[in-house]
């Protein structure tokens, strides 16, 4: 089973400590480079499947320059198997990104594609739905729990409908799921796994 997890690297402003209004009161140290937390929740969903299906292969798929290498390698150390990077020629909108992500995911033989519900920077939450459209497969959004049934080749996703309401949706694979923060967990990588991840090459898709 191949699980592709779409991981976005983001630059986040967490403070404005500067004094210059022409620089929007920003100093270089006011920015942090990190993995989009919703995508980390998507990785957790994949890892929970791998906990029960050890032969599952988790493929991280990121786009653009590598700006959060240490965080990507931490994701490897947590249990992902490989990182692929897409290098687009031009800036892309959400639909353009989904085309490239979906194309590579198909080449990689993805049975299940997981992405975050939205990104902290743009917050449009469109890429997952567009990917499902490109691939012609089911799409379930805002999931907070996930079960995999190997004998039926399907997943059962519990999704958040707001105000505490939950809905269970079962669909056959391949499928695209967008993951909400209910799946987030603070796993800690072992030192030996971090050492191994540091030597793993990042492949270009």
C-alpha positions in Angstrom: 0.0 0.0 0.0 1.4 3.4 -1.1 0.3 6.4 1.0 1.3 9.8 -0.4 1.3 12.7 2.1 1.4 16.2 0.6 3.6 18.3 2.8 3.8 22.1 2.4 6.7 24.1 3.8 5.7 27.5 5.0 7.3 30.7 6.3 5.2 31.9 9.3 5.3 35.3 11.0 5.0 34.7 14.8 5.9 38.2 16.0 6.6 41.8 15.0 9.5 43.0 17.0 10.9 45.6 14.5 10.6 49.4 14.7 10.5 50.2 11.0 7.0 50.7 9.6 8.3 50.4 6.0 9.3 46.8 6.8 5.9 46.2 8.5 7.7 46.1 11.9 9.3 42.8 10.9 12.8 41.6 11.8 14.4 38.5 10.2 14.0 36.5 13.5 10.2 37.2 13.4 9.8 34.5 10.8 10.0 30.7 11.3 10.2 28.0 8.7 8.0 25.0 9.4 5.8 22.3 8.1 2.2 23.2 7.7 0.6 21.7 10.9 -2.4 20.4 9.0 -0.1 18.4 6.8 1.6 17.1 9.9 -1.8 15.9 11.0 -2.1 14.2 7.6 1.2 12.4 8.3 -0.1 11.2 11.6 -3.1 9.7 9.8 -0.7 7.8 7.5 1.5 6.7 10.4 -1.6 5.3 12.2 -2.3 3.1 9.2 1.3 2.0 9.1 1.1 1.1 12.8 -1.4 -1.6 11.8 -0.1 -2.3 8.3 3.7 -2.3 8.6 4.2 -3.0 4.9 2.5 0.3 4.0 4.9 2.8 2.3 4.6 6.5 3.2 5.8 8.9 0.5 6.2 12.6 1.4 5.5 14.9 -1.5 6.5 18.5 -1.3 6.7 21.3 -3.9 9.2 24.1 -4.5 12.6 24.8 -2.9 13.6 23.0 0.2 13.3 25.6 3.0 12.4 23.3 5.9 14.8 20.5 5.4 15.2 19.7 9.1 11.5 19.4 9.5 11.1 17.2 6.4 13.8 14.9 7.7 12.0 14.8 11.1 8.9 13.5 9.2 11.1 10.8 7.7 12.4 9.9 11.1 8.9 9.5 12.4 8.2 6.7 10.0 7.9 8.1 6.4 9.9 6.2 3.8 11.0 8.7 1.2 10.7 12.4 0.2 9.9 13.5 -3.3 10.2 17.2 -4.4 8.4 18.8 -7.3 10.2 21.8 -8.9 7.6 23.8 -10.8 8.9 26.2 -13.5 6.4 29.0 -12.7 4.4 30.1 -9.7 1.2 28.1 -9.6 -2.3 28.7 -8.3 -4.2 25.9 -6.3 -5.4 24.2 -9.5 -2.0 24.2 -11.1 -0.4 22.8 -7.9 -3.1 20.1 -7.8 -2.3 19.1 -11.4 1.3 18.6 -10.7 0.8 16.9 -7.3 -1.9 14.5 -8.7 0.3 13.6 -11.7 3.3 12.7 -9.5 1.1 10.8 -7.0 -0.3 8.8 -9.9 3.2 8.0 -11.2 4.1 6.8 -7.6 1.2 4.4 -7.6 -0.6 6.1 -4.7 -3.4 4.1 -3.1 -4.3 6.8 -0.7 -3.4 10.5 -0.8 -3.5 12.6 2.3 -3.2 16.4 2.7 -3.9 19.0 5.3 -7.4 20.6 5.3 -5.7 24.0 4.6 -2.4 25.7 4.9 -1.7 28.4 7.5 -0.4 30.8 4.9 -3.1 30.8 2.1 -5.9 29.0 3.9 -7.9 28.3 0.8 -8.2 24.5 1.3 -8.7 23.7 -2.4 -5.8 21.5 -3.4 -7.1 18.3 -2.0 -10.5 18.6 -3.8 -8.8 19.6 -7.0 -6.4 16.6 -6.8 -9.4 14.2 -6.4 -11.0 15.9 -9.5 -7.8 15.4 -11.5 -7.6 11.7 -10.5 -11.3 11.0 -10.7 -11.4 9.5 -7.3 -13.4 10.0 -4.0 -12.6 13.0 -1.8 -13.4 13.3 1.9 -12.6 16.6 3.7 -11.9 17.6 7.3 -11.2 14.1 8.7 -10.4 13.6 12.4 -10.1 9.8 12.5 -9.3 7.2 9.9 -9.6 3.4 9.7 -8.3 1.1 6.9 -9.9 -2.2 5.9 -7.5 -4.2 3.8 -9.9 -7.0 2.9 -12.3 -4.5 1.4 -9.5 -2.1 0.1 -11.4 0.9 1.6 -11.1 3.4 4.4 -13.6 4.8 6.9 -13.1 8.4 7.6 -14.7 10.3 10.5 -15.0 13.9 9.5 -15.8 17.1 11.4 -19.0 18.8 10.4 -18.7 21.7 12.9 -20.3 22.3 16.3 -19.1 18.9 17.5 -21.0 16.9 14.8 -19.2 13.9 13.3 -19.9 12.0 10.1 -18.5 8.6 9.1 -17.8 8.1 5.4 -16.6 4.9 3.9 -15.0 4.9 0.4 -12.9 2.6 -1.8 -9.3 3.3 -2.7 -7.7 5.1 -4.4 -9.0 8.2 -2.6 -7.9 11.7 -1.5 -8.5 12.8 2.1 -7.9 16.2 3.7 -7.1 16.1 7.4 -8.2 18.4 10.2 -6.2 19.0 13.3 -8.1 16.4 15.3 -5.5 13.9 13.9 -2.5 15.9 15.2 -0.2 14.1 17.6 3.2 14.9 19.0 5.3 11.9 18.1 8.9 12.1 19.0 11.5 10.7 16.7 14.3 8.5 18.1 17.9 9.8 17.7 18.9 6.7 15.6 16.0 7.4 13.2 17.0 11.1 13.0 20.5 10.1 12.1 19.2 7.7 9.4 16.9 10.4 8.0 19.7 12.9 7.8 21.5 10.7 5.3 18.4 9.9 3.2 18.5 11.8 -0.2 15.6 14.0 -1.2 14.4 12.8 -4.6 13.2 15.0 -7.5 9.9 14.0 -9.0 
